């Protein structure tokens, strides 16, 4: 033990005398710190936006409820904020949150148009990507490892010290193992220390921190071992570096690009704009259709209101919201096809990630941070479920032909309460399953 400690101590002092290694490690610390700081700022901004919108939404809903008494008018002018709050690990892996919308403002109109007509970030900035912690670890850290390890053997051979070192060392592991371990530990600490600080600030769970650390150790060790293996017999450091950089470009850029192109060729889906257009054309056409046509289509989905669709005037709110429902029904097959295609693309991307370690690490960490496409689709389903709850709340008042008491508004679903009840239901199911 003392012998190995002596070797590690010697290699540590040796590394401190090599200024280019210290510069590399300093760069790793700086860029990791920058990525964590920018991630924390982004998450804080998203949380601030959610809180600001929640306050504005509550004020706007209260104002609408004071202005209108009729249930149809109330449903038309009352908006409901839905959102997906960032997790406590989102600062490290922002994932797809700049591509998929994480907030909507919906009301009792057709849902498909409200789902797919949403805000997105600047498309050009999205293409440029973002420098979050996952990007630094998956895409940039292999380059730093290559620069640290490519000349481990070659520099000693070119300087003529290789044979002397091997001869005088007690074992190859005591020499090369200690040197490689010191460089690896130093780089790991430089990359991970900012993450640990960010995790402490954002209150990340110890389990998540442990998993991130495990994934990063395995990933960094993979690149370190590849670099050592590639350069073990080489005498030219530039040749070793060229080969490793080519490998890095292949894994980090070429394979993901080819995978993306292949997936887009294999999986076809309607566009969100086509779904919105189909739904809106169906709603607009309904104004000119016989009311019986709309009501028949509506009661095919909600037969419980079949005896309450007769109209006493040219316009009634129940007819208006019925053709909003029918608009969704007409667009439903395209919407379902769109979601199934998205699921297939994610599945195929998983297969492609097996050929690209950087892509695989990004996939693992964004899943852990709940910032990937799966989390976005889960949020979209929550919006759909909440909108369905709104419909089920309003339909009895719209079709029952009775006077609406505004005191009933206290029972109207709210997104926060809806999400809480969903979580409670899942927790209860988990406990019951565990007790069986």
C-alpha positions in Angstrom: 0.0 0.0 0.0 2.8 2.4 1.0 4.6 1.5 -2.3 1.6 2.4 -4.4 1.0 5.6 -2.4 4.6 6.5 -3.1 4.1 5.9 -6.8 0.9 8.0 -6.8 2.6 10.8 -4.9 5.5 10.8 -7.3 3.2 10.9 -10.4 1.2 13.7 -8.7 4.3 15.8 -8.3 5.3 14.9 -11.9 1.9 16.1 -13.2 2.1 19.4 -11.4 5.4 20.1 -13.2 3.7 19.7 -16.6 2.1 23.0 -17.3 0.1 21.9 -20.3 -1.7 19.3 -18.2 -2.6 21.9 -15.6 -4.0 24.2 -18.3 -6.1 21.3 -19.6 -7.4 20.5 -16.2 -8.1 24.2 -15.6 -10.1 24.4 -18.8 -12.1 21.3 -17.8 -12.9 22.9 -14.4 -13.9 26.2 -16.1 -16.1 24.7 -18.8 -17.8 22.3 -16.3 -18.4 25.2 -13.9 -19.8 27.3 -16.7 -22.2 24.6 -17.9 -23.5 24.0 -14.3 -23.9 27.7 -13.8 -25.8 28.2 -17.1 -28.0 25.2 -16.2 -28.8 26.5 -12.8 -29.7 29.9 -14.4 -31.9 28.3 -17.0 -33.8 26.2 -14.4 -34.2 29.3 -12.1 -35.6 31.2 -15.1 -38.0 28.5 -15.9 -39.2 28.3 -12.3 -39.6 32.0 -12.1 -41.6 32.0 -15.4 -43.9 29.3 -14.0 -44.5 31.3 -10.7 -45.1 34.5 -12.7 -47.6 32.7 -15.0 -49.4 31.0 -12.1 -50.0 34.4 -10.5 -51.2 35.9 -13.7 -53.4 32.9 -14.5 -55.1 33.0 -11.1 -55.8 36.7 -11.5 -57.1 36.3 -15.1 -59.4 33.4 -14.1 -60.8 35.3 -11.1 -61.5 38.3 -13.4 -63.2 36.1 -16.0 -65.4 34.5 -13.3 -66.5 37.9 -12.0 -67.4 39.2 -15.4 -69.5 36.2 -16.7 -72.3 34.2 -15.3 -73.3 31.9 -18.1 -71.5 28.6 -18.1 -70.7 28.7 -21.8 -69.1 32.2 -21.5 -67.2 31.2 -18.4 -65.8 28.1 -20.2 -64.8 30.2 -23.2 -63.1 33.0 -21.3 -61.4 31.0 -18.5 -57.9 29.9 -19.2 -56.0 27.3 -17.3 -52.2 27.2 -17.0 -50.5 23.8 -17.4 -46.8 23.4 -17.0 -44.0 20.9 -16.4 -41.7 22.1 -13.6 -38.0 21.2 -14.1 -36.7 18.5 -11.8 -33.9 19.0 -9.3 -31.5 17.4 -11.7 -32.6 19.4 -14.8 -29.8 21.9 -14.3 -27.3 19.2 -15.4 -29.3 17.9 -18.3 -31.6 20.4 -20.0 -32.5 17.8 -22.6 -35.4 18.5 -24.9 -37.0 21.3 -22.8 -36.0 23.8 -25.4 -37.6 21.8 -28.2 -40.8 20.4 -26.6 -43.1 23.0 -24.9 -43.3 22.7 -21.1 -46.2 25.2 -20.6 -49.6 25.6 -22.1 -52.5 27.9 -21.5 -55.6 25.9 -22.4 -59.4 26.3 -22.2 -62.5 24.3 -23.1 -61.9 24.6 -26.9 -60.6 21.7 -29.0 -57.4 20.4 -27.4 -55.4 19.4 -30.5 -54.9 23.0 -31.7 -53.9 24.1 -28.2 -51.4 21.2 -27.9 -49.6 21.7 -31.1 -49.9 25.5 -31.4 -47.4 26.3 -28.7 -44.3 28.4 -28.2 -40.8 27.2 -29.0 -37.4 28.7 -28.7 -35.5 30.3 -31.5 -34.9 27.5 -34.0 -31.4 28.7 -35.0 -30.3 28.7 -31.3 -31.8 25.3 -30.8 -29.8 24.0 -33.7 -26.6 25.4 -32.2 -27.3 23.3 -29.0 -26.6 24.2 -25.5 -23.6 23.9 -23.2 -25.1 22.0 -20.2 -23.2 19.6 -18.0 -24.3 16.6 -20.1 -22.9 18.2 -23.2 -19.6 18.8 -21.5 -19.3 15.3 -20.2 -20.6 13.4 -23.2 -19.1 15.5 -26.1 -16.2 17.6 -24.7 -14.6 15.5 -22.0 -13.5 12.7 -24.4 -11.4 15.3 -26.2 -9.8 16.4 -22.9 -9.1 12.7 -22.0 -7.5 12.2 -25.4 -5.2 15.2 -24.9 -4.3 13.9 -21.4 -3.6 10.3 -22.3 -2.5 10.2 -26.0 1.2 10.8 -25.1 1.3 8.6 -22.0 3.8 6.2 -23.7 4.7 8.0 -26.9 6.3 11.0 -25.1 8.6 8.8 -23.1 9.6 6.8 -26.1 10.4 10.0 -28.1 12.5 11.4 -25.3 14.4 8.1 -24.8 13.3 7.5 -21.2 10.8 4.7 -21.9 13.1 1.7 -21.6 14.8 3.1 -18.5 11.5 3.7 -16.7 10.2 0.2 -17.5 13.4 -1.4 -16.4 13.7 0.5 -13.1 9.9 0.3 -12.2 8.8 -2.5 -9.9 6.0 -3.3 -12.3 4.3 -1.7 -15.3 1.2 -1.0 -13.3 3.2 0.9 -10.7 4.5 3.2 -13.4 1.8 3.5 -16.0 -1.1 2.7 -13.7 -0.2 5.3 -11.2 0.4 7.9 -13.9 -2.9 7.1 -15.6 -4.8 7.0 -12.3 -3.5 10.4 -11.2 -4.5 12.0 -14.5 -7.9 10.3 -14.4 -8.7 11.3 -10.8 -7.6 14.9 -11.4 -9.8 15.2 -14.5 -12.8 13.5 -12.8 -12.6 16.0 -9.9 -12.3 19.0 -12.2 -15.4 17.9 -14.2 -17.5 16.7 -11.3 -16.9 19.2 -8.5 -19.0 21.9 -10.2 -21.8 19.3 -10.6 -21.7 18.4 -6.9 -22.0 22.1 -6.0 -24.9 22.6 -8.5 -26.6 19.4 -7.0 -26.2 20.8 -3.5 -27.7 24.2 -4.6 -30.7 22.6 -6.4 -31.3 20.0 -3.7 -30.7 17.0 -5.9 -31.3 13.6 -4.2 -28.3 11.5 -3.2 -29.5 8.6 -5.3 -29.5 10.8 -8.4 -26.1 12.2 -7.6 -24.8 8.7 -7.1 -26.2 7.5 -10.5 -24.8 10.5 -12.3 -21.4 9.8 -10.7 -21.5 6.2 -11.7 -22.5 6.9 -15.3 -19.7 9.5 -15.6 -17.0 7.3 -14.1 -17.9 4.4 -16.5 -18.0 6.8 -19.5 -14.7 8.6 -18.6 -13.0 5.3 -17.9 -14.1 4.0 -21.3 -12.4 6.9 -23.1 -9.3 6.7 -20.9 -8.9 2.9 -21.5 -9.4 3.4 -25.3 -6.8 6.2 -25.3 -4.3 4.1 -23.3 -4.9 1.0 -25.5 -4.6 3.0 -28.7 -1.3 4.5 -27.7 0.4 1.7 -25.8 2.8 0.7 -28.6 3.0 4.1 -30.4 6.1 6.3 -30.6 4.4 9.2 -32.3 2.0 11.2 -30.1 0.4 13.2 -33.0 -0.5 9.9 -34.8 -2.2 8.6 -31.6 -4.0 11.8 -31.1 -5.2 11.9 -34.8 -6.6 8.3 -34.5 -8.4 9.0 -31.2 -9.9 12.3 -32.4 -11.2 10.5 -35.5 -12.8 8.0 -33.2 -14.3 10.8 -31.1 -15.8 12.5 -34.2 -17.2 9.2 -35.3 -18.9 8.4 -32.0 -19.9 12.0 -31.0 -21.1 13.4 -34.3 -21.1 11.2 -37.3 -23.0 8.2 -35.7 -25.8 10.4 -34.1 -26.2 12.4 -37.4 -26.5 9.2 -39.5 -28.8 7.7 -36.9 -31.0 10.7 -37.0 -31.1 10.7 -40.8 -31.9 6.9 -40.8 -34.7 7.2 -38.3 -36.3 10.1 -40.2 -36.2 7.9 -43.3 -37.7 4.9 -41.6 -40.4 6.6 -39.5 -42.9 9.0 -41.1 -45.5 11.0 -39.3 -47.9 13.8 -39.9 -46.7 17.2 -38.8 -48.2 19.1 -35.8 -49.3 21.9 -38.2 -51.3 19.4 -40.3 -53.1 18.2 -37.1 -53.9 21.8 -36.2 -55.2 22.5 -39.7 -57.4 19.4 -39.8 -58.9 20.2 -36.4 -59.6 23.8 -37.3 -61.1 23.0 -40.6 -63.4 20.5 -38.9 -64.5 23.1 -36.3 -65.0 25.8 -39.0 -67.0 23.5 -41.2 -69.3 22.6 -38.3 -70.8 26.1 -38.5 -72.3 25.2 -41.9 -73.3 21.6 -41.1 -76.7 20.5 -39.9 -76.7 20.6 -36.1 -77.9 17.0 -36.0 -74.7 15.9 -37.8 -72.5 17.4 -35.1 -74.6 16.2 -32.3 -74.7 12.6 -33.7 -70.9 12.6 -33.9 -70.7 14.0 -30.4 -73.1 11.5 -28.8 -71.3 8.7 -30.5 -68.5 9.5 -28.0 -70.8 10.7 -25.1 -74.0 8.6 -25.4 -75.0 9.7 -21.9 -76.1 13.2 -23.3 -78.1 11.7 -26.2 -81.4 12.8 -24.7 -80.2 16.4 -24.1 -79.0 17.5 -27.5 -82.2 19.1 -28.8 -81.8 22.8 -29.4 -84.3 25.6 -28.7 -82.5 28.4 -30.6 -80.0 28.8 -33.5 -77.0 29.0 -31.1 -76.5 27.2 -27.8 -73.2 26.7 -26.0 -73.7 22.9 -25.9 -73.6 22.8 -29.7 -70.5 25.0 -29.8 -68.6 22.8 -27.4 -69.9 19.7 -29.1 -68.4 20.7 -32.4 -65.1 21.5 -30.6 -65.2 17.9 -29.3 -66.0 16.6 -32.8 -63.1 18.6 -34.2 -60.8 16.7 -31.9 -62.4 13.4 -32.8 -61.7 14.1 -36.5 -58.0 15.0 -35.8 -57.6 12.1 -33.3 -56.3 9.5 -35.8 -53.5 11.9 -37.1 -52.7 12.9 -33.5 -52.4 9.2 -32.5 -50.2 8.5 -35.5 -48.0 11.5 -34.6 -47.5 10.2 -31.0 -46.9 6.6 -32.1 -44.3 7.8 -34.6 -42.6 9.9 -31.9 -42.5 6.8 -29.7 -40.9 4.8 -32.5 -38.3 7.4 -33.1 -37.3 7.4 -29.5 -37.1 3.6 -29.5 -34.9 3.6 -32.6 -32.8 6.4 -31.2 -32.1 4.0 -28.2 -30.8 1.4 -30.7 -28.6 4.0 -32.4 -27.2 5.1 -29.0 -25.7 1.6 -28.5 -23.3 2.6 -31.3 -22.5 6.0 -29.8 -21.3 6.2 -26.2 -21.8 10.0 -26.0 -25.4 9.6 -27.3 -26.0 6.8 -24.8 -24.8 8.9 -21.9 -27.0 11.8 -22.9 -30.0 9.5 -23.1 -29.3 8.0 -19.7 -28.8 11.4 -18.0 -31.8 13.2 -19.6 -34.0 10.2 -18.6 -32.7 10.5 -15.1 -33.4 14.3 -15.1 -36.8 13.9 -16.7 -35.9 16.3 -19.5 -36.1 13.9 -22.5 -38.8 13.2 -25.1 -40.5 10.7 -22.7 -41.0 13.3 -20.1 -42.3 15.7 -22.7 -44.8 13.2 -23.9 -45.9 12.4 -20.3 -46.5 16.1 -19.8 -48.5 16.3 -23.0 -50.7 13.4 -21.8 -51.2 15.2 -18.5 -52.5 18.2 -20.4 -54.8 16.0 -22.4 -56.1 14.3 -19.2 -56.6 17.7 -17.5 -58.5 19.0 -20.5 -60.7 15.9 -20.4 -61.4 16.6 -16.8 -62.5 20.1 -17.7 -64.9 18.7 -20.3 -66.4 16.3 -17.8 -66.9 19.1 -15.3 -68.6 21.4 -17.8 -70.7 19.0 -19.9 -73.4 18.4 -17.2 -74.0 22.1 -16.9 -74.0 22.6 -20.6 -76.4 19.8 -21.4 -78.6 19.6 -18.3 -80.5 22.7 -19.3 -80.5 24.0 -15.8 -79.3 27.3 -14.2 -75.7 27.4 -13.3 -74.7 28.2 -9.8 -71.3 30.0 -9.7 -70.7 28.3 -6.4 -70.0 25.1 -8.4 -66.8 26.8 -9.7 -65.1 25.7 -6.5 -65.2 22.2 -7.8 -63.7 23.1 -11.2 -60.5 21.1 -11.8 -57.2 23.0 -11.3 -54.0 21.7 -12.9 -52.0 21.7 -9.6 -54.7 19.7 -7.8 -55.1 17.4 -10.8 -51.4 16.5 -10.9 -51.3 16.1 -7.1 -54.2 13.6 -7.2 -52.6 11.7 -10.1 -49.4 11.4 -8.0 -51.4 10.3 -5.0 -53.1 7.7 -7.1 -49.8 6.3 -8.4 -48.4 6.2 -4.9 -51.4 4.3 -3.6 -51.2 1.8 -6.5 -47.5 1.3 -5.7 -48.2 0.6 -2.0 -51.0 -1.8 -2.8 -48.7 -3.6 -5.3 -45.9 -3.8 -2.8 -48.3 -5.3 -0.2 -49.6 -8.0 -2.5 
